[in-house]
């Protein structure tokens, strides 16, 4: 017998998850009677480890061989807290920390609890949205390219199906300067296609004028890249999206600019008024020079990406607070929010001001951050981020879910670690964030999900350019992706499709995950599957807004329910080597699931289904 406490279960902690100031919370800890307990205290620490408060669990109830010690408390201040128990016995006392267990949590951890602002709300339209992410140069081309102002050298492919340029130049530099001509009009022309997938949010990688194909080297924040189109083209895209119930969010790249930009102008392409050209530049204070002009802070030491002083008053005015600031400019043109590139490099003061400003302009604008880890407790540059406890972000890119799904489908987990990973995020994030999280399987920064599910090859760029899945690998990866995407669409949050994943695109990481969409050569099975998933999300509020409860998660078999306003949906996945007989109500969707009786189904290996009770 051992002491029992699991913060993820309501019998031990109620309510589940985060709190708001003044909200009562009850703890119940089960201690074997043989311990001969005299007193139980719960000690809270601030995020820096300093003491915050101590609460007594004064109530004791005998239950079999256990004593249940209970107590209630409330936190007055927003913040991230960690806690443990101190148990005083008749002969002494000891501290109780989180146990190490079969989910590989380290023994000795403290439990975590966040207290978030009472008025923390995310836009209703973002809750349970279906997201589609587009790398603009590679999705769809309509018409010809406008090469106005494009800096040489560059390549424009004549053939849409060409391989991306991956080779370095003669100086060993990777320039990312080959283009296929995908543009805003091309996206607009495919809006009905996006609607057929059930998409309700469109996320575009950077579209501002710049000189690389990824466009994270911003040249002019307020001007669309001429290759992509004009402001009129962007407004038309937003109008077409909105007419179909699709919101549009843009990539906000505010940690750095391009060296070839209106603001830095290293190549003197913008008139010679940038910070590199003259100390009298209105943008000079944006940058930190060690020895002007050639020595300066740059993002990850890429001299083509000089970093900016995010709290410089001039920069703040230009990006956020000015009447025609960058965010005002794009919101007024029709966009509905922003995904922030490298959010962990943006100070909390910047994030808070940005969210405040976009809500003033458009009360239901969304602010999402690129965060790869658990965003509730992330430490960046030695400082704890406060994305949620200060209400800075509405949601984040949910990479922990991707990792959990990959580990499950690759056979590194029998379901228990998956359950723990999902519930840990649900416990650590505010409920409204959970529903708005970008639940992704692939992005422009990760290998294509089809490849990642079967091939973790880590060779050279040249080797990756030649590497393709064998027919056997591709068949296995497709079966796994059917299951992975089912899980992605069943979990709380907003499932995100990286363009062409639904078509069966393969490829290792950058640049091989950024090939052109294979129009006319899509994998019909996958495409149909994604369309059915999108339809389900629209039809079933419980999938968009419901909470989650795991009923089974081990031996390769998963069952969890999504409940909302009295409606209960059961999600089953069978990754074991044997069939699994289940009783789960009326089937709504599934694969490799055969009825065996009026209320029974048999799930074959790699089978999944959604049922309604």
C-alpha positions as CSV (number, residue, x, y, z in Angstrom):
1,X,0.0,0.0,0.0
2,X,1.2,3.5,-0.8
3,X,-0.2,7.0,-0.4
4,X,-2.6,7.9,-3.2
5,X,-3.0,11.3,-4.9
6,X,-3.6,11.9,-8.6
7,X,-4.3,15.5,-9.5
8,X,-5.8,14.4,-12.8
9,X,-8.7,12.5,-11.1
10,X,-11.6,14.3,-9.5
11,X,-11.7,12.0,-6.5
12,X,-8.3,13.6,-5.5
13,X,-8.6,17.1,-6.8
14,X,-11.7,19.1,-7.7
15,X,-12.1,20.9,-10.0
16,X,-9.8,19.5,-12.6
17,X,-7.2,21.7,-14.1
18,X,-6.5,25.4,-13.7
19,X,-8.2,27.8,-11.2
20,X,-9.2,31.4,-11.2
21,X,-8.6,33.7,-8.2
22,X,-10.9,33.0,-5.4
23,X,-12.2,29.7,-6.8
24,X,-12.5,26.9,-4.2
25,X,-10.5,23.8,-4.8
26,X,-10.7,20.6,-2.7
27,X,-7.9,18.1,-2.3
28,X,-8.3,14.5,-1.0
29,X,-5.2,12.5,-0.2
30,X,-5.5,8.8,0.6
31,X,-3.0,7.7,3.3
32,X,-2.7,4.1,4.6
33,X,-3.9,3.9,8.2
34,X,-0.6,2.2,9.1
35,X,1.2,5.5,8.5
36,X,-0.5,6.8,11.7
37,X,-1.0,10.3,10.3
38,X,-1.5,13.2,12.7
39,X,-1.7,16.2,10.3
40,X,-1.6,16.9,6.5
41,X,-0.5,20.2,5.0
42,X,-0.3,21.3,1.3
43,X,2.6,23.7,0.7
44,X,2.5,26.0,-2.4
45,X,5.5,27.5,-4.0
46,X,5.8,30.4,-6.4
47,X,7.3,29.6,-9.8
48,X,10.7,30.7,-8.6
49,X,10.6,28.2,-5.7
50,X,9.9,30.7,-3.0
51,X,7.1,29.8,-0.5
52,X,3.6,31.1,-1.3
53,X,1.1,29.6,1.1
54,X,0.4,26.6,3.2
55,X,-3.1,25.0,3.5
56,X,-4.2,22.5,6.0
57,X,-6.2,19.4,5.1
58,X,-8.1,19.1,8.4
59,X,-10.8,16.6,7.6
60,X,-10.2,12.8,8.1
61,X,-12.4,10.0,7.1
62,X,-11.7,6.3,7.4
63,X,-12.2,4.1,4.3
64,X,-11.1,0.6,4.7
65,X,-7.4,0.4,5.2
66,X,-7.0,4.1,4.2
67,X,-7.6,7.4,5.8
68,X,-8.8,10.2,3.4
69,X,-7.5,13.6,4.5
70,X,-9.4,16.5,2.9
71,X,-9.3,20.3,2.7
72,X,-10.3,23.2,0.5
73,X,-8.5,26.3,-0.4
74,X,-8.5,29.2,-2.9
75,X,-5.7,31.1,-4.6
76,X,-6.0,34.9,-4.5
77,X,-3.3,35.7,-7.1
78,X,-2.9,34.7,-10.7
79,X,0.3,32.8,-11.3
80,X,2.0,29.4,-11.8
81,X,2.4,27.4,-8.6
82,X,3.9,24.1,-7.5
83,X,2.9,22.2,-4.5
84,X,3.6,19.2,-2.4
85,X,2.3,17.6,0.8
86,X,3.8,17.5,4.3
87,X,2.6,14.6,6.3
88,X,3.1,14.7,10.1
89,X,2.9,11.3,11.8
90,X,2.8,10.3,15.4
91,X,6.5,9.7,15.2
92,X,7.8,12.5,12.9
93,X,7.1,13.9,9.4
94,X,8.0,13.7,5.7
95,X,7.4,15.4,2.4
96,X,5.3,13.8,-0.3
97,X,6.2,14.6,-3.9
98,X,4.8,13.2,-7.2
99,X,5.7,9.5,-7.6
100,X,7.7,8.3,-10.6
101,X,5.5,5.8,-12.5
102,X,5.2,3.9,-15.7
103,X,4.6,7.1,-17.7
104,X,8.3,8.0,-17.0
105,X,7.6,11.1,-14.8
106,X,10.6,11.8,-12.7
107,X,10.3,10.9,-9.1
108,X,10.5,14.0,-6.8
109,X,8.5,16.3,-9.1
110,X,6.1,18.7,-7.5
111,X,2.5,19.0,-8.7
112,X,1.7,22.1,-10.8
113,X,-1.3,24.4,-10.6
114,X,-2.0,27.6,-12.6
115,X,-4.3,30.3,-11.5
116,X,-5.4,32.3,-14.6
117,X,-7.4,35.6,-14.9
118,X,-11.1,35.2,-14.4
119,X,-11.8,37.1,-17.6
120,X,-9.6,34.8,-19.7
121,X,-11.6,34.0,-22.9
122,X,-10.7,32.9,-26.4
123,X,-12.8,33.7,-29.5
124,X,-15.8,31.4,-29.8
125,X,-15.0,30.8,-33.4
126,X,-11.6,29.4,-32.5
127,X,-12.9,26.7,-30.2
128,X,-12.8,23.4,-31.9
129,X,-12.0,25.0,-35.3
130,X,-10.6,22.9,-38.2
131,X,-7.4,24.6,-39.3
132,X,-5.6,24.4,-42.7
133,X,-2.0,25.7,-42.9
134,X,-0.7,26.9,-46.2
135,X,2.9,27.6,-47.3
136,X,1.8,30.2,-49.9
137,X,4.5,29.6,-52.6
138,X,3.7,25.9,-52.8
139,X,-0.1,25.6,-52.6
140,X,-1.7,26.8,-55.8
141,X,-0.7,29.2,-58.6
142,X,-3.1,31.4,-60.6
143,X,-1.8,33.6,-63.4
144,X,1.7,34.8,-63.7
145,X,4.3,35.9,-61.2
146,X,5.0,39.6,-60.5
147,X,8.8,39.8,-60.0
148,X,8.8,43.5,-59.2
149,X,11.7,44.3,-56.9
150,X,12.8,40.7,-56.6
151,X,16.5,40.6,-55.6
152,X,18.8,38.4,-57.7
153,X,19.8,35.6,-57.6
154,X,16.5,33.7,-57.6
155,X,14.9,30.9,-59.6
156,X,11.3,30.6,-60.7
157,X,10.3,27.0,-61.6
158,X,8.5,26.6,-64.9
159,X,7.3,23.1,-63.8
160,X,5.0,22.9,-60.8
161,X,6.2,19.4,-60.1
162,X,9.9,20.2,-60.0
163,X,11.9,19.1,-56.9
164,X,12.6,22.0,-54.5
165,X,16.1,23.4,-54.6
166,X,18.0,22.0,-51.6
167,X,21.6,22.4,-52.7
168,X,23.8,25.1,-51.2
169,X,25.4,27.6,-53.5
170,X,29.1,27.7,-54.4
171,X,29.8,29.4,-51.0
172,X,27.9,26.8,-49.1
173,X,24.9,29.0,-48.4
174,X,21.3,27.9,-48.3
175,X,19.4,30.8,-49.8
176,X,15.8,29.5,-50.1
177,X,15.5,31.5,-53.3
178,X,13.6,29.2,-55.6
179,X,10.0,29.9,-56.2
180,X,7.0,28.1,-57.7
181,X,4.6,31.0,-57.9
182,X,1.9,29.9,-55.6
183,X,-0.1,33.0,-54.7
184,X,-3.1,34.6,-53.0
185,X,-5.4,34.2,-56.1
186,X,-4.5,30.5,-56.2
187,X,-5.6,30.1,-52.6
188,X,-8.8,32.0,-53.3
189,X,-9.6,29.8,-56.3
190,X,-9.3,26.7,-54.0
191,X,-11.6,28.0,-51.2
192,X,-14.3,25.6,-52.1
193,X,-11.8,22.8,-51.8
194,X,-10.9,24.0,-48.3
195,X,-14.5,24.2,-47.4
196,X,-15.0,20.6,-48.6
197,X,-12.5,19.6,-45.9
198,X,-14.6,21.3,-43.2
199,X,-12.0,24.0,-42.7
200,X,-13.0,26.9,-40.5
201,X,-9.6,28.6,-40.0
202,X,-7.0,29.3,-42.6
203,X,-3.4,29.9,-41.4
204,X,-1.0,31.4,-43.9
205,X,2.7,31.3,-43.5
206,X,4.2,34.8,-44.0
207,X,2.9,36.8,-47.0
208,X,4.7,40.2,-46.5
209,X,7.2,41.3,-49.1
210,X,10.5,39.5,-48.6
211,X,13.2,37.7,-50.6
212,X,13.1,34.0,-49.6
213,X,10.5,31.5,-50.4
214,X,9.6,31.0,-46.7
215,X,9.2,34.8,-46.3
216,X,10.3,34.9,-42.6
217,X,12.9,37.5,-43.7
218,X,10.4,40.4,-43.7
219,X,11.3,43.2,-46.1
220,X,8.1,45.3,-45.7
221,X,5.6,44.4,-43.0
222,X,2.7,46.2,-44.6
223,X,3.0,45.2,-48.2
224,X,2.2,41.7,-49.7
225,X,5.0,40.1,-51.6
226,X,4.3,41.1,-55.2
227,X,4.8,37.4,-56.2
228,X,1.8,36.6,-54.0
229,X,-0.4,39.5,-55.1
230,X,-1.7,42.8,-54.0
231,X,-3.7,44.1,-51.0
232,X,-6.8,43.8,-53.2
233,X,-6.0,40.1,-53.7
234,X,-5.7,39.6,-50.0
235,X,-9.0,41.3,-49.3
236,X,-10.6,39.2,-52.0
237,X,-9.1,36.1,-50.3
238,X,-10.5,37.1,-46.9
239,X,-13.9,37.9,-48.4
240,X,-14.0,34.5,-50.1
241,X,-13.0,32.7,-46.9
242,X,-15.5,34.6,-44.7
243,X,-18.3,33.8,-47.2
244,X,-17.7,30.2,-46.4
245,X,-17.4,30.6,-42.7
246,X,-13.5,30.4,-42.7
247,X,-11.4,32.8,-40.7
248,X,-7.9,33.9,-41.8
249,X,-4.9,34.2,-39.6
250,X,-1.5,35.5,-40.6
251,X,2.1,34.7,-39.5
252,X,3.4,37.5,-37.3
253,X,7.2,37.6,-37.5
254,X,8.2,40.2,-34.9
255,X,11.4,38.8,-33.4
256,X,13.5,39.8,-36.4
257,X,13.4,41.4,-39.8
258,X,15.3,40.6,-43.0
259,X,18.6,42.3,-43.6
260,X,17.2,43.2,-47.0
261,X,14.3,45.3,-45.7
262,X,12.9,48.7,-45.5
263,X,14.1,48.8,-41.9
264,X,17.7,47.5,-42.1
265,X,18.4,47.8,-45.9
266,X,21.7,46.1,-46.0
267,X,21.6,45.8,-49.8
268,X,20.2,49.4,-50.2
269,X,17.2,48.1,-52.0
270,X,14.8,50.3,-50.2
271,X,16.4,53.7,-50.7
272,X,19.2,53.6,-48.2
273,X,17.3,54.8,-45.1
274,X,17.6,51.6,-43.1
275,X,19.5,51.1,-39.9
276,X,22.4,49.5,-41.7
277,X,22.8,52.5,-44.0
278,X,22.7,55.4,-41.5
279,X,22.5,56.0,-37.7
280,X,19.9,58.7,-38.5
281,X,17.5,56.0,-39.7
282,X,14.1,56.1,-38.0
283,X,14.6,52.3,-37.5
284,X,18.1,52.5,-36.0
285,X,16.9,52.0,-32.5
286,X,15.2,48.8,-33.5
287,X,18.5,46.9,-33.7
288,X,21.4,46.2,-31.4
289,X,24.8,46.9,-33.1
290,X,28.0,45.7,-31.5
291,X,30.0,47.7,-34.1
292,X,27.9,49.5,-36.6
293,X,27.1,48.6,-39.3
294,X,28.5,45.1,-39.8
295,X,28.3,43.6,-36.3
296,X,24.8,43.2,-34.9
297,X,22.5,40.8,-33.1
298,X,20.9,38.3,-35.5
299,X,18.4,35.5,-35.0
300,X,20.4,32.3,-34.3
301,X,23.4,34.1,-35.8
302,X,21.9,34.3,-39.3
303,X,23.2,37.7,-40.5
304,X,20.3,37.8,-42.9
305,X,17.9,38.0,-40.0
306,X,18.8,40.8,-37.6
307,X,16.8,40.7,-34.4
308,X,14.9,43.7,-33.2
309,X,14.5,45.3,-29.8
310,X,10.9,44.3,-29.2
311,X,10.3,46.9,-26.5
312,X,11.7,49.8,-28.4
313,X,9.0,52.5,-28.4
314,X,9.4,53.1,-32.1
315,X,9.1,49.4,-32.9
316,X,6.1,48.9,-30.5
317,X,4.3,51.9,-32.2
318,X,5.1,50.5,-35.7
319,X,3.9,47.0,-35.0
320,X,1.2,47.4,-32.4
321,X,0.1,50.8,-31.0
322,X,0.2,53.2,-33.9
323,X,-3.0,54.2,-35.6
324,X,-1.9,52.4,-38.8
325,X,0.3,49.8,-37.1
326,X,1.1,46.5,-38.8
327,X,-1.5,44.6,-36.8
328,X,-4.1,47.3,-37.5
329,X,-3.2,47.3,-41.1
330,X,-3.9,43.6,-41.6
331,X,-6.9,43.3,-39.3
332,X,-8.6,46.2,-41.1
333,X,-7.8,44.4,-44.4
334,X,-9.7,41.4,-43.3
335,X,-7.5,39.1,-41.3
336,X,-8.9,37.6,-38.1
337,X,-5.7,37.2,-36.0
338,X,-2.1,36.1,-35.9
339,X,0.1,33.1,-35.2
340,X,3.3,34.4,-33.6
341,X,6.6,33.1,-34.9
342,X,9.0,32.1,-32.1
343,X,6.7,33.4,-29.4
344,X,9.2,32.5,-26.7
345,X,11.5,35.2,-28.0
346,X,8.8,37.9,-27.5
347,X,8.7,39.6,-24.1
348,X,5.6,39.2,-22.0
349,X,5.0,43.0,-22.2
350,X,5.1,42.8,-26.0
351,X,2.6,39.9,-26.0
352,X,0.2,41.6,-23.6
353,X,0.2,44.9,-25.5
354,X,-0.3,43.0,-28.8
355,X,-3.3,41.0,-27.5
356,X,-4.8,44.1,-26.0
357,X,-4.5,46.1,-29.3
358,X,-5.9,43.4,-31.6
359,X,-8.9,43.0,-29.3
360,X,-9.5,46.7,-29.4
361,X,-9.5,46.6,-33.2
362,X,-11.4,43.3,-33.6
363,X,-12.9,42.0,-30.3
364,X,-12.8,38.4,-31.5
365,X,-9.3,38.4,-33.0
366,X,-7.1,35.4,-32.2
367,X,-3.5,35.4,-30.9
368,X,-1.7,32.0,-31.2
369,X,1.9,31.4,-30.3
370,X,4.5,29.0,-31.7
371,X,5.6,27.0,-28.7
372,X,7.0,23.5,-29.0
373,X,6.8,22.5,-25.3
374,X,4.3,22.6,-22.6
375,X,3.5,26.3,-22.8
376,X,2.2,26.5,-19.2
377,X,5.6,26.1,-17.6
378,X,8.1,26.9,-20.4
379,X,11.3,28.6,-19.5
380,X,12.8,30.8,-22.2
381,X,16.2,32.5,-21.8
382,X,16.2,31.8,-18.1
383,X,12.8,33.3,-17.5
384,X,9.4,31.6,-17.0
385,X,6.9,32.4,-19.7
386,X,3.5,33.6,-18.5
387,X,1.4,33.0,-21.6
388,X,-1.7,31.9,-19.7
389,X,-1.4,33.2,-16.1
390,X,-1.1,36.8,-17.6
391,X,-3.6,36.1,-20.4
392,X,-1.0,36.9,-23.1
393,X,-2.0,34.2,-25.7
394,X,-5.2,32.6,-26.7
395,X,-3.7,29.3,-27.8
396,X,-0.4,27.7,-28.9
397,X,0.8,25.1,-31.5
398,X,0.3,21.8,-29.7
399,X,3.4,19.9,-30.5
400,X,3.1,17.7,-27.3
401,X,0.0,16.1,-28.9
402,X,2.0,15.4,-32.1
403,X,4.7,13.7,-30.1
404,X,2.2,11.6,-28.2
405,X,0.4,10.5,-31.4
406,X,3.7,9.6,-33.1
407,X,5.0,7.6,-30.1
408,X,1.7,5.7,-30.0
409,X,1.6,4.9,-33.7
410,X,5.3,4.1,-33.9
411,X,4.8,1.5,-31.1
412,X,6.9,3.3,-28.5
413,X,3.9,3.4,-26.1
414,X,1.0,1.1,-25.3
415,X,-1.4,4.0,-24.7
416,X,-0.6,4.9,-21.1
417,X,1.9,7.6,-22.0
418,X,-0.5,8.9,-24.6
419,X,-3.2,9.3,-22.0
420,X,-0.8,11.0,-19.6
421,X,0.4,13.4,-22.3
422,X,-3.1,14.4,-23.3
423,X,-4.3,14.9,-19.7
424,X,-1.2,16.8,-18.6
425,X,-1.9,19.5,-21.2
426,X,-5.6,19.5,-20.3
427,X,-4.6,19.9,-16.7
428,X,-2.0,22.6,-17.2
429,X,-3.8,24.8,-19.8
430,X,-6.9,26.9,-19.2
431,X,-10.1,25.2,-20.5
432,X,-10.5,27.8,-23.2
433,X,-7.0,27.4,-24.4
434,X,-7.4,23.6,-24.6
435,X,-10.3,24.1,-27.0
436,X,-8.4,26.5,-29.2
437,X,-5.1,24.8,-29.3
438,X,-3.6,24.1,-32.8
439,X,-3.5,20.3,-32.7
440,X,-1.0,19.5,-35.5
441,X,0.6,16.5,-37.1
442,X,2.7,18.4,-39.6
443,X,4.0,21.9,-40.1
444,X,6.6,23.7,-42.3
445,X,9.1,23.0,-39.5
446,X,8.6,19.2,-39.2
447,X,8.8,16.2,-41.5
448,X,5.7,15.3,-43.4
449,X,3.5,13.2,-41.1
450,X,3.3,10.4,-43.6
451,X,7.1,10.1,-43.5
452,X,7.4,10.6,-39.8
453,X,5.1,7.7,-39.1
454,X,7.4,5.2,-40.6
455,X,10.8,6.7,-41.4
456,X,13.1,8.6,-38.9
457,X,16.1,8.7,-41.3
458,X,18.5,11.4,-40.3
459,X,20.9,11.6,-43.2
460,X,22.3,14.5,-45.3
461,X,20.1,16.8,-47.3
462,X,21.3,15.1,-50.5
463,X,20.3,11.7,-49.1
464,X,16.9,13.0,-48.0
465,X,16.3,14.5,-51.5
466,X,16.6,11.0,-52.9
467,X,14.7,9.2,-50.2
468,X,11.2,8.0,-50.9
469,X,8.9,5.6,-49.0
470,X,8.8,2.1,-50.5
471,X,5.4,0.8,-51.6
472,X,5.2,-1.2,-48.4
473,X,6.3,1.7,-46.2
474,X,3.8,4.0,-47.9
475,X,0.9,1.5,-47.4
476,X,1.9,1.1,-43.7
477,X,2.2,4.9,-43.3
478,X,-1.2,5.5,-44.9
479,X,-2.8,3.1,-42.4
480,X,-1.1,4.8,-39.5
481,X,-2.1,8.2,-40.8
482,X,-5.7,7.2,-40.9
483,X,-5.5,6.4,-37.2
484,X,-3.4,9.4,-36.3
485,X,-5.7,11.8,-38.0
486,X,-8.7,10.2,-36.4
487,X,-7.1,10.8,-33.0
488,X,-6.2,14.3,-34.0
489,X,-9.8,15.1,-34.9
490,X,-11.2,13.4,-31.8
491,X,-9.1,15.1,-29.2
492,X,-10.0,18.5,-27.6
493,X,-8.7,21.4,-29.5
494,X,-8.5,22.5,-33.2
495,X,-7.1,19.9,-35.6
496,X,-4.7,21.4,-38.1
497,X,-4.0,20.0,-41.6
498,X,-0.7,21.0,-43.1
499,X,-1.4,21.5,-46.8
500,X,-1.2,18.3,-48.8
501,X,-0.9,16.0,-45.8
502,X,-4.5,15.1,-46.7
503,X,-3.3,14.3,-50.2
504,X,-0.6,11.9,-49.1
505,X,2.4,14.1,-49.4
506,X,5.7,12.7,-48.1
507,X,9.1,14.2,-47.3
508,X,11.6,14.8,-44.6
509,X,12.1,18.2,-43.0
510,X,12.8,21.6,-44.6
511,X,12.9,22.0,-47.6
512,X,11.4,18.5,-48.4
513,X,8.3,19.2,-46.4
514,X,7.6,22.3,-48.6
515,X,7.0,20.7,-51.9
516,X,4.1,21.8,-54.1
517,X,0.6,20.4,-53.7
518,X,0.1,17.4,-56.0
519,X,-3.1,18.6,-57.7
520,X,-4.7,15.7,-59.6
521,X,-2.5,13.1,-57.9
522,X,-4.1,13.0,-54.4
523,X,-4.4,9.9,-52.3
524,X,-8.1,9.3,-52.7
525,X,-8.5,7.2,-49.5
526,X,-6.8,9.9,-47.4
527,X,-8.6,12.8,-49.0
528,X,-12.0,11.1,-48.4
529,X,-11.1,10.3,-44.9
530,X,-10.1,13.9,-44.1
531,X,-13.4,15.2,-45.6
532,X,-15.4,12.8,-43.4
533,X,-13.4,13.9,-40.3
534,X,-14.1,17.6,-41.1
535,X,-17.8,16.8,-41.6
536,X,-17.9,15.1,-38.2
537,X,-16.4,18.1,-36.5
538,X,-19.0,20.4,-37.9
539,X,-21.9,18.1,-37.1
540,X,-20.8,17.1,-33.5
541,X,-20.5,19.9,-31.0
542,X,-19.1,17.4,-28.5
543,X,-16.0,17.0,-30.6
544,X,-15.5,20.8,-30.8
545,X,-16.5,21.8,-27.3
546,X,-16.7,18.7,-25.1
547,X,-14.4,17.7,-22.2
548,X,-12.4,14.4,-22.3
549,X,-12.4,11.4,-20.1
550,X,-10.3,8.3,-20.6
551,X,-11.9,5.0,-20.0
552,X,-9.2,2.7,-21.2
553,X,-5.5,3.3,-22.3
554,X,-3.2,0.3,-22.3
555,X,-2.1,-2.7,-24.3
556,X,-2.6,-0.8,-27.5
557,X,-6.2,-0.1,-26.9
558,X,-7.7,3.4,-26.3
559,X,-11.2,4.5,-25.3
560,X,-12.1,8.0,-24.3
561,X,-15.3,10.0,-24.3
562,X,-16.1,13.5,-25.4
563,X,-19.1,14.9,-23.5
564,X,-21.0,18.2,-24.1
565,X,-24.4,19.3,-22.9
566,X,-25.5,15.7,-22.1
567,X,-24.3,14.2,-25.3
568,X,-21.6,11.5,-25.0
569,X,-19.4,10.3,-27.8
570,X,-17.0,7.4,-27.4
571,X,-13.8,7.2,-29.4
572,X,-12.1,3.8,-29.8
573,X,-8.7,2.9,-31.3
574,X,-7.2,-0.6,-31.5
575,X,-3.5,-0.8,-32.1
576,X,-3.1,-4.3,-30.5
577,X,-2.5,-7.4,-32.6
578,X,-5.9,-8.9,-31.8
579,X,-9.5,-7.8,-32.4
580,X,-11.3,-5.9,-29.7
581,X,-15.0,-6.4,-29.0
582,X,-16.6,-3.2,-27.8
583,X,-20.1,-2.1,-26.8
584,X,-20.4,1.6,-27.5
585,X,-23.8,2.6,-28.8
586,X,-24.6,3.8,-32.3
587,X,-21.6,3.9,-34.7
588,X,-21.0,7.3,-36.4
589,X,-17.7,6.7,-38.2
590,X,-15.0,4.1,-38.3
591,X,-12.6,1.9,-40.1
592,X,-11.9,-1.8,-39.7
593,X,-15.0,-2.0,-37.4
594,X,-17.5,-4.7,-38.0
595,X,-20.9,-5.1,-36.2
596,X,-21.2,-8.4,-34.3
597,X,-24.5,-7.8,-32.6
598,X,-27.0,-4.9,-32.4
599,X,-24.9,-3.0,-29.9
600,X,-21.5,-4.6,-30.3
601,X,-18.6,-3.9,-32.7
602,X,-15.4,-5.8,-33.3
603,X,-12.4,-3.6,-34.0
604,X,-9.7,-5.2,-36.1
605,X,-6.1,-4.3,-35.5
606,X,-5.5,-0.7,-36.7
607,X,-9.3,-0.2,-36.4
608,X,-11.0,2.9,-34.9
609,X,-14.6,4.1,-34.5
610,X,-16.7,6.9,-33.0
611,X,-20.0,5.9,-31.4
612,X,-22.8,7.8,-29.7
613,X,-24.3,6.6,-26.5
